[in-house]
C-alpha cells in the first residue's frame, strides 16, 4: 500500500473551504494571540426571550483547535453572569447555535453542529431582562491564528447550519493537516509493529498469582494507604478508560470530513451510529483475534509501565481477564421523576430510597471479586459544577416535591413555628412555612442575610441525603467493598464535603498543572478520609491531534515531566492514596460523544505508545515506595505549559 497522503499546514487544498452560503456580508477577521481575548461585543437589539437563539457563522484559521466563548453580562456587573463556550476544528466554516434557554442553567451542553467539538455552559441563572451585552471571546494555544466571523444573529427561527466539505481525517483516523514524528504511514507499517510486539509479549509471558480476597484503607504513622489482606500497603497508580477503542458519533453531515470511514458500526447511541478507527485498526492488524490480541498487549504494557490499578470506565471483558486490581463505577445512580436542580434528585422522596436500593444491587455480584479495589457511586454530578445554594435553586421551580416539604417542616422547626419571626428574618420574602412547599422564588440565591444562611444550611442536609441514602444501600449489599465516593469534578463548594462520613475514600478529579496538595489536605482535615485523585491528565500539540486537553503542555517530553512530577508529589502527601490518569487512548479526531478530541492518551489511534509518557509512569512507579517512606524527594522537573484551548 502507498503511504497515506498528508495535507501540509497552509496548503491550498486545506484553505479551499466553502464560505457561508447566501447573500451575507464578507466576514470580519479577528487576529488572535495565545491566551484569551475579546473579539467583539454585541448589544441586543431588543429584549430577547428564552425561546430564541443566537447564531454565528465562524471559521478558525490556526494550527490547532480554537475556542469561542460567549460571556453574558448582566446590567451593572463587571463579571459575566453566564458563559457558553464552543471548541472548533480549524479551517472549516461552522455554525454555532446558542439557544437562550441556557439562561435557566439547566443544561451544561449545547447543540453540536458539524465541525463543532466540545460545548459547555457555566455560571448563574440570568433573567433575559437583566442582559446588558454579550462579549464574544476567543482562546488559542499559540500565536498567529485568526477568527473569521459573520454577524451575531438573533431570532426565534434558527439559521441553517453550514456543512463542511473538506476531508480532515485519513483512512487510519489520523489528522491530515499536519505531519509529526511517530505518525503511522500505512496499514502495513501498523500491522508489522503491533504483530511484532504481540509475539514478544507471548514469548516472555509469565504466570501471575491470584489476587487477594479484599482490600481496605489504613492509616499508619499518619499516612494513609490501600492495604491488601496480606498487609501490603500500596499507592494506587491507575489508568482510566482502558478499552480497545473509543468511538465517536458519525452523523451524515460529518462524513464529508473523512477520506474513508471504518467499515463496522460499533454501536448506536440515540439513533446515531458510532464509529471507531481504533477498533478498525486492531481488526486490520489482528483480524478476528483483534480483541484478544489487544488485551494481551495491554495487560503486558500496563505492567511494564508500572500501572497497578485498572481505572474507572474500563472495558468489562478486560476487567474479567486482567489480574490487576481494578476500580468500578455504579452503572446507574438513583434518580427521581422530578429533579430539584440540574441532575439533583428529589432526595427526600421515598422513590429515591427505592432507586438507591435498586442501583446498589449492581454491587452484589462483585462483592466477592478479589481484584475489586473499591467502587464509585457516580461521577461528577452537574449540580456540583459551581458554588450553588441548592435549596435556593430548588425553589425556582417544581413546587410540591418531597424535599420542599421537608424544607417547610425544617423551617418551621428552625423558627419554632413562629411565622412572624420568619417574616422578620426574611424581610417579608416569606410569611408562612407552607410557602416553601408551593411557592416559586426566582432570586433567593443572591438574597444575602438570613435568607441565604437558612437555605445554605438546608443545602447541607440535601447533600448529606444525596450521599447517605445510596451509600447505606451499598453497605447493606456489599459491606466489604470500599466506597470510593462520588468523584466530584473539583472542590467547587464546601457543600461537597458533606456526607463524607459514608465514604471509605474521598475521590476528587483534578486537572491542575501541579498535584492539588492543598485541596487534599483541606479534604482530609475536614472529613478525616483519605483522598484519591480520580482523574488528571496532560496533553500536547506536537503530535497527532489538534487539541491538548484540560491541561496543555508544549511537547510529549513536557507531558512526561508533568506526569511524573504530579504523581510523585501526590505520593508524598500523607492523605493521598492514589492517582488515576485519564485516559489510555487518545480521543477520536472528530470528537467522542461530547465532542472531546484530546491528545491525552498513552497510545494514539494506531495503538502506538507515546514512549516518553510511558517511561514517565514507569519511573514514577519505581520511585513511589521511596518517596512515600520519605527517603527520596518527589521529582521536581520543569515543563512548559501552554494556554489551554479546551472548555
C-alpha positions in Angstrom: 0.0 0.0 0.0 1.2 3.5 -0.8 1.9 5.8 2.2 -1.1 7.9 3.3 -1.5 11.3 1.8 -0.8 14.2 4.1 -2.0 17.8 3.5 0.7 20.2 4.8 -0.5 23.1 7.0 -1.4 26.1 4.9 -1.8 24.1 1.7 -4.2 25.4 -1.0 -6.4 22.3 -0.6 -6.8 22.9 3.1 -7.7 26.6 2.6 -10.3 25.8 -0.1 -13.3 25.7 2.2 -16.8 26.9 1.3 -17.8 30.3 2.6 -21.2 30.9 4.3 -24.0 30.4 1.8 -26.4 33.1 0.8 -26.1 36.8 0.4 -24.2 37.6 3.6 -21.6 40.4 4.0 -18.0 39.4 3.9 -16.9 38.1 7.3 -14.9 40.2 9.7 -11.3 39.0 10.5 -10.1 39.0 14.1 -6.4 38.2 14.7 -5.9 36.1 17.8 -2.9 35.8 20.1 -2.1 33.0 22.5 -4.4 33.1 25.5 -7.9 34.7 25.7 -9.1 38.0 24.3 -12.4 39.7 23.4 -13.2 39.8 19.6 -16.3 41.9 19.7 -19.3 42.9 21.9 -22.9 42.6 20.9 -25.8 44.7 22.4 -29.2 43.0 21.9 -31.4 44.9 19.6 -34.4 44.2 21.8 -35.5 42.2 24.8 -34.5 38.6 24.0 -36.5 35.6 25.2 -35.6 32.1 26.3 -37.3 30.6 23.2 -34.9 32.3 20.8 -31.4 31.5 19.6 -28.2 33.4 18.8 -26.4 32.1 15.6 -22.9 32.8 14.5 -21.2 31.5 11.3 -17.4 31.4 12.0 -14.1 29.9 10.8 -11.0 29.5 12.9 -7.7 29.7 11.0 -4.9 28.3 13.1 -2.7 25.2 13.6 -4.9 23.7 16.4 -8.4 24.0 17.6 -9.8 27.3 18.6 -12.3 28.3 21.3 -15.1 30.8 21.2 -16.8 31.9 24.5 -20.0 33.9 24.8 -19.9 36.0 28.0 -23.4 37.2 29.1 -23.0 40.4 31.1 -25.8 41.5 33.4 -26.6 45.2 33.7 -24.3 46.8 36.3 -22.0 43.8 36.8 -18.3 43.6 35.8 -18.0 39.8 35.6 -20.1 37.6 33.3 -23.2 36.1 34.9 -23.2 33.2 32.4 -20.7 31.8 29.9 -21.2 29.5 27.0 -18.3 28.0 25.0 -17.5 26.1 21.9 -14.4 24.3 20.7 -14.0 24.4 16.9 -11.9 22.4 14.4 -9.5 24.6 12.3 -10.1 25.7 8.7 -13.8 24.9 8.5 -16.8 27.2 8.3 -19.1 26.1 11.2 -22.3 27.3 12.6 -22.7 28.0 16.3 -26.2 27.8 17.7 -26.8 29.2 21.1 -30.3 28.5 22.5 -31.2 31.2 25.1 -32.8 28.5 27.2 -29.3 28.4 28.8 -30.4 31.4 30.9 -32.1 28.7 33.2 -28.7 26.9 33.6 -30.5 23.5 33.5 -28.1 22.0 30.9 -24.3 22.0 30.7 -24.1 21.1 27.0 -25.1 22.9 23.8 -26.2 21.5 20.4 -23.3 20.3 18.2 -23.1 21.0 14.5 -20.5 19.7 12.0 -17.0 21.0 12.9 -18.0 21.9 16.5 -16.4 19.8 19.2 -17.0 20.4 22.9 -19.6 22.7 24.3 -20.1 24.0 27.8 -22.3 26.3 29.8 -21.5 27.5 33.3 -22.4 30.4 35.6 -25.5 31.6 37.4 -29.2 31.9 36.3 -29.9 35.0 34.2 -33.2 36.9 33.7 -33.2 38.0 30.0 -34.4 41.4 31.2 -31.1 41.8 33.0 -28.9 41.2 30.0 -26.8 44.2 29.0 -24.5 42.8 26.3 -22.8 39.7 25.0 -18.9 39.6 24.8 -17.5 37.2 22.2 -14.1 36.0 23.4 -11.6 33.8 21.6 -8.9 31.5 23.1 -5.9 30.0 21.3 -2.9 28.0 22.3 -0.3 29.6 20.0 0.2 32.9 18.2 -0.7 33.6 14.6 -4.3 32.4 14.2 -7.5 34.4 13.4 -11.2 34.0 13.5 -13.4 35.0 10.6 -17.0 35.6 11.7 -20.2 37.0 10.3 -22.7 39.0 12.3 -24.2 37.6 15.5 -27.8 36.9 14.6 -30.9 37.0 16.8 -34.1 35.1 16.1 -36.7 32.6 17.1 -36.0 30.5 13.9 -32.5 29.1 13.7 -30.3 29.7 10.7 -29.4 26.7 8.6 -26.1 25.1 9.7 -23.1 25.2 7.3 -21.9 21.8 6.1 -18.1 21.4 5.9 -16.9 19.6 2.8 -13.1 19.3 3.3 -11.7 15.9 4.4 -9.6 16.2 7.6 -9.3 12.5 8.7 -7.1 10.0 6.9 -8.0 6.3 6.5 -6.3 5.4 9.8 -8.2 8.1 11.7 -5.2 10.5 11.9 -5.3 14.2 11.2 -4.5 15.0 7.6 -3.5 18.7 8.1 0.0 18.0 9.5 2.9 15.6 9.9 4.7 14.5 13.0 7.3 12.1 14.3 5.7 8.8 15.1 2.9 9.2 12.5 1.8 5.8 11.1 2.4 5.9 7.3 0.5 2.8 6.2 -1.7 0.0 7.3 1.2 -2.4 6.6 3.5 -0.5 8.9 1.0 -0.6 11.7 0.4 -4.3 11.2 4.1 -5.1 11.4 4.6 -3.1 14.5 1.7 -4.5 16.5 2.2 -8.1 15.5 5.9 -8.0 16.4 5.1 -6.6 19.8 2.5 -9.3 20.5 5.0 -12.1 19.6 7.4 -10.6 22.1 4.7 -10.4 24.8 3.8 -14.1 24.3 7.4 -15.2 24.3 8.1 -13.6 27.7 4.7 -14.1 29.3 4.7 -15.2 32.9 2.1 -16.7 35.2 0.5 -14.2 37.6 -0.5 -15.0 41.2 -4.1 -15.0 42.2 -5.3 -11.6 43.6 -6.0 -11.1 47.3 -9.6 -11.5 48.7 -10.3 -7.9 49.6 -8.8 -4.5 50.1 -9.0 -1.9 52.8 -7.6 1.5 53.6 -5.5 2.1 56.7 -3.6 4.9 58.4 -0.2 4.1 59.9 2.1 6.7 61.3 -0.1 9.4 60.0 0.0 8.1 56.4 -2.9 6.6 54.6 -2.6 3.7 52.1 -4.6 0.9 50.4 -3.8 -2.4 52.1 -4.3 -5.9 50.8 -5.2 -8.9 53.1 -1.6 -9.9 53.3 -0.8 -6.5 54.8 0.9 -5.0 51.8 0.4 -1.2 51.6 0.4 0.4 48.2 -0.4 3.7 46.4 -2.9 3.1 43.6 -1.4 4.2 40.3 -4.2 3.7 37.7 -5.3 4.4 34.1 -8.9 5.2 33.3 -10.9 4.0 30.3 -8.8 1.0 29.5 -10.5 -0.1 26.3 -9.6 -1.4 22.9 -11.3 1.6 21.3 -13.1 4.8 21.9 -15.9 5.5 19.5 -17.4 8.8 18.3 -20.7 9.7 16.6 -20.8 10.0 12.8 -24.0 11.8 11.8 -24.4 12.1 8.0 -23.3 15.7 7.9 -19.9 14.8 9.2 -19.0 12.1 6.7 -17.5 14.6 4.3 -14.7 15.1 6.8 -13.4 11.6 6.3 -11.4 10.0 3.4 -12.9 6.7 4.4 -14.9 5.7 7.4 -14.5 2.4 9.4 -16.4 -0.4 7.9 -18.0 -1.5 11.2 -20.5 0.4 13.3 -19.5 -0.1 16.9 -22.9 0.8 18.4 -25.9 3.1 18.2 -26.5 5.9 20.7 -29.7 7.8 20.4 -30.1 6.5 16.9 -26.7 7.9 15.8 -24.0 5.5 14.5 -20.8 5.3 16.5 -17.5 4.5 14.7 -14.0 3.8 15.9 -10.8 4.0 14.0 -9.0 2.4 17.0 -11.2 -0.7 16.7 -10.8 -0.7 12.9 -7.1 -0.6 13.2 -7.0 -3.6 15.5 -9.1 -5.5 13.1 -6.7 -4.6 10.3 -3.7 -5.8 12.4 -5.2 -9.0 14.0 -8.4 -9.9 12.2 -10.9 -11.9 14.2 -8.5 -12.1 17.1 -8.4 -8.3 17.4 -9.8 -8.0 20.9 -7.9 -10.9 22.5 -4.6 -9.7 20.9 -5.2 -6.1 22.2 -6.0 -7.5 25.8 -2.7 -9.4 25.8 -0.7 -6.4 24.6 -2.4 -4.1 27.1 -2.0 -6.2 30.2 1.7 -6.5 29.4 2.0 -2.8 28.7 0.4 -1.7 31.9 2.7 -3.9 34.0 5.8 -2.7 32.1 4.6 0.9 32.7 4.3 0.4 36.4 0.5 0.6 36.5 -1.1 -1.3 39.4 -4.8 -0.4 39.0 -7.2 -0.6 36.2 -9.2 2.6 36.4 -12.8 3.6 36.1 -14.9 3.1 32.9 -12.6 0.3 31.8 -13.8 -2.5 29.5 -15.8 -5.1 31.4 -14.2 -8.0 29.4 -10.8 -6.7 30.2 -11.6 -6.5 33.9 -12.7 -10.1 33.8 -9.4 -11.4 32.4 -6.9 -9.0 33.9 -5.0 -10.0 37.1 -4.5 -6.3 38.1 -6.7 -4.8 40.9 -9.4 -2.6 39.5 -12.0 0.1 40.5 -15.5 0.2 39.2 -18.4 2.7 39.0 -22.0 2.0 39.5 -23.8 1.7 36.2 -26.6 3.9 37.4 -27.2 6.3 40.3 -30.7 6.8 41.8 -32.9 9.3 40.0 -36.4 10.6 40.6 -39.1 11.8 38.2 -38.6 15.4 39.3 -35.2 17.0 39.6 -34.5 19.7 42.2 -31.8 21.4 40.2 -29.9 20.1 37.1 -29.3 16.4 37.9 -30.0 16.6 41.6 -32.8 14.1 42.5 -35.7 14.7 44.9 -33.5 13.3 47.7 -36.2 13.2 50.4 -38.6 11.3 48.2 -39.4 7.6 49.0 -38.6 6.9 45.4 -35.0 8.0 46.0 -34.6 5.3 48.6 -36.2 2.7 46.4 -34.0 3.6 43.5 -30.9 3.7 45.7 -31.5 0.1 46.8 -32.1 -1.0 43.2 -28.9 0.7 41.9 -26.8 -0.7 44.8 -27.8 -4.2 43.8 -25.2 -3.9 41.0 -22.6 -4.4 43.7 -23.8 -7.8 44.8 -22.2 -10.0 42.1 -18.9 -8.1 42.5 -18.7 -8.3 46.3 -16.6 -11.5 46.1 -14.2 -10.3 43.4 -10.8 -10.2 45.0 -9.5 -7.8 42.3 -12.1 -5.1 43.1 -10.2 -2.3 44.9 -13.4 -0.3 45.5 -16.5 1.2 43.8 -17.5 4.8 42.9 -21.2 5.7 43.3 -21.2 8.2 40.5 -19.1 10.7 38.5 -19.2 14.5 38.5 -22.8 15.4 39.4 -23.7 18.5 37.4 -25.3 20.3 40.4 -21.8 20.4 41.9 -20.3 22.3 38.9 -20.1 25.6 40.9 -20.9 27.1 44.3 -24.7 26.8 44.2 -27.1 27.3 47.0 -29.0 24.1 46.2 -32.1 25.0 48.3 -32.4 28.4 46.6 -32.1 26.8 43.2 -34.7 24.2 44.2 -37.2 27.0 45.0 -37.0 28.4 41.4 -39.3 25.7 40.1 -41.2 22.4 40.8 -43.4 23.1 43.8 -44.7 20.1 45.8 -41.6 17.9 45.9 -40.8 15.9 48.9 -37.6 17.9 49.5 -39.6 21.1 49.5 -42.0 19.6 52.1 -39.0 18.6 54.2 -37.7 22.2 53.9 -41.1 23.6 55.0 -41.0 21.3 58.1 -37.4 22.1 58.8 -38.0 25.9 58.6 -41.0 25.6 60.9 -38.8 23.8 63.4 -36.0 26.3 62.9 -38.3 29.2 63.7 -40.3 27.5 66.4 -43.4 27.6 64.3 -43.4 31.4 64.5 -44.4 32.8 61.1 -44.0 36.4 62.2 -40.3 35.6 63.2 -39.8 34.1 59.8 -41.2 37.2 58.1 -38.9 39.5 60.1 -35.8 37.4 59.4 -36.6 37.1 55.7 -37.6 40.8 55.3 -41.1 39.8 54.1 -39.9 37.5 51.4 -41.8 34.6 53.2 -44.6 35.0 55.6 -45.6 31.3 56.2 -43.9 28.0 56.3 -46.3 26.4 53.8 -44.9 28.7 51.1 -41.7 26.6 50.9 -43.7 23.7 49.6 -45.7 25.5 46.9 -44.2 29.0 46.1 -41.7 29.8 43.3 -38.9 32.3 44.1 -36.6 33.3 41.2 -33.9 35.3 43.1 -33.1 33.8 46.6 -29.6 32.6 45.7 -28.4 36.2 45.9 -30.7 37.4 48.7 -28.0 37.5 51.4 -28.5 37.7 55.1 -30.7 35.2 57.0 -32.4 34.1 53.8 -29.1 32.8 52.3 -27.9 31.5 55.6 -31.1 29.4 56.1 -31.1 28.0 52.6 -27.4 27.2 52.7 -27.8 25.3 55.9 -30.6 23.2 54.4 -28.5 22.7 51.3 -26.1 20.8 53.6 -28.9 18.4 54.5 -29.7 17.9 50.8 -26.1 16.8 50.1 -26.0 14.6 53.1 -29.1 12.9 52.0 -27.9 12.7 48.3 -24.8 10.8 49.6 -26.1 8.9 52.6 -29.1 7.1 51.1 -27.2 5.3 48.3 -24.1 4.8 50.5 -26.2 3.0 53.1 -27.8 0.9 50.4 -24.4 -0.1 49.1 -23.2 -1.0 52.6 -26.1 -3.3 53.1 -25.4 -5.2 49.8 -21.6 -5.3 49.9 -20.2 -4.3 53.3 -16.6 -5.4 52.4 -16.4 -3.3 49.2 -14.7 0.0 49.8 -16.9 3.0 49.0 -14.7 5.3 46.9 -17.2 8.2 46.9 -18.8 10.4 44.3 -15.9 11.5 42.1 -16.6 15.3 42.3 -15.2 17.3 39.4 -13.5 19.6 41.8 -14.0 21.0 45.3 -16.3 23.7 44.0 -18.2 24.3 47.2 -18.0 23.5 50.9 -21.2 21.6 50.4 -19.2 18.8 48.7 -17.6 17.9 52.0 -21.0 16.9 53.4 -21.8 13.2 53.8 -18.1 12.2 53.5 -18.5 10.0 56.7 -20.2 7.5 54.4 -17.1 7.1 52.2 -14.1 4.9 52.8 -12.1 7.1 50.4 -13.0 10.6 49.2 -12.4 10.9 45.4 -12.0 14.2 43.6 -10.9 14.8 40.0 -8.3 17.4 39.3 -6.8 18.9 36.2 -4.3 21.4 37.7 -0.7 21.6 36.5 0.5 20.6 39.9 -0.7 18.0 42.3 -3.5 19.5 44.4 -1.8 19.1 47.8 -3.7 22.0 49.4 -7.1 20.6 48.3 -6.2 17.1 49.5 -5.2 18.5 52.9 -8.4 20.5 53.1 -10.5 17.4 52.3 -8.6 15.2 54.7 -8.7 17.7 57.6 -12.5 18.3 57.1 -13.6 14.7 56.6 -10.9 12.5 58.1 -10.9 10.4 55.0 -8.0 9.5 52.7 -8.2 11.0 49.2 -7.9 9.5 45.7 -7.4 11.7 42.6 -9.8 10.1 40.2 -8.7 11.9 37.1 -5.8 14.1 35.9 -4.1 14.4 32.5 -1.8 16.4 30.3 -1.9 16.8 26.6 0.4 18.3 24.0 0.1 19.7 20.5 3.3 18.3 18.9 1.8 15.0 17.7 -1.4 13.7 16.3 -4.4 15.8 17.3 -5.3 19.5 17.3 -6.5 19.5 21.0 -4.3 19.2 24.1 -6.9 18.5 26.8 -7.8 20.2 30.0 -4.1 20.8 30.9 -1.9 21.6 28.0 1.9 21.5 27.6 4.2 22.0 24.6 5.6 18.6 23.8 5.5 14.9 24.7 8.7 15.4 26.7 6.9 18.1 28.7 4.0 15.7 29.2 6.4 13.1 30.7 7.9 15.6 33.1 4.5 17.0 34.2 3.0 13.5 34.8 6.0 12.2 36.8 6.1 15.4 38.9 2.3 15.2 39.5 2.3 11.5 40.6 5.4 11.7 42.8 4.2 14.9 44.5 0.9 13.3 45.2 2.5 10.1 46.5 4.4 12.2 49.1 1.2 13.5 50.6 0.1 11.5 53.7 -3.7 11.9 52.9 -3.3 10.7 49.3 -3.9 7.0 48.4 -3.7 7.1 44.7 -3.8 8.9 41.3 -5.6 7.7 38.2 -4.8 9.1 34.8 -7.4 10.0 32.2 -7.0 8.0 29.9 -5.4 5.1 27.9 -6.3 6.1 24.4 -6.2 9.4 22.5 -9.7 10.6 21.8 -11.3 10.5 18.2 -10.2 13.3 16.0 -13.9 14.3 15.3 -14.8 14.0 19.0 -16.3 11.4 21.3 -19.9 11.6 22.5 -19.5 15.1 23.9 -17.0 16.4 21.3 -13.8 16.0 23.2 -10.9 15.1 20.9 -7.9 15.4 23.2 -4.3 14.2 22.7 -4.1 12.8 26.2 -3.6 9.1 25.7 -0.7 6.8 26.4 -1.4 5.4 22.9 -2.6 7.0 19.7 -5.3 6.0 17.3 -3.0 3.4 15.7 -2.2 1.9 19.2 1.4 3.3 19.2 2.6 4.2 22.7 3.9 7.7 23.4 7.2 6.4 24.7 8.2 9.5 26.8 4.9 9.3 28.7 5.0 5.6 29.3 8.6 5.9 30.6 7.5 8.6 33.0 4.8 6.4 34.5 7.4 3.6 34.9 9.9 6.0 36.6 7.2 7.3 38.9 6.1 3.9 39.9 9.6 2.8 40.8 10.1 6.0 42.9 6.9 5.9 44.8 7.9 3.5 47.7 11.0 5.6 48.4 9.0 8.9 48.1 6.3 7.7 50.5 8.8 6.5 53.0 10.4 9.9 53.0 13.8 8.6 51.8 13.5 10.4 48.5 12.2 13.8 47.4 9.5 13.8 44.7 10.6 14.5 41.2 10.5 18.3 40.6 11.4 18.7 36.9 10.3 21.7 34.9 7.9 21.6 31.9 6.5 24.2 29.5 2.8 24.8 29.9 0.8 26.4 27.1 -2.6 28.2 27.1 -5.5 25.8 27.4 -7.8 25.6 24.3 -10.4 23.4 25.8 -13.5 24.2 27.8 
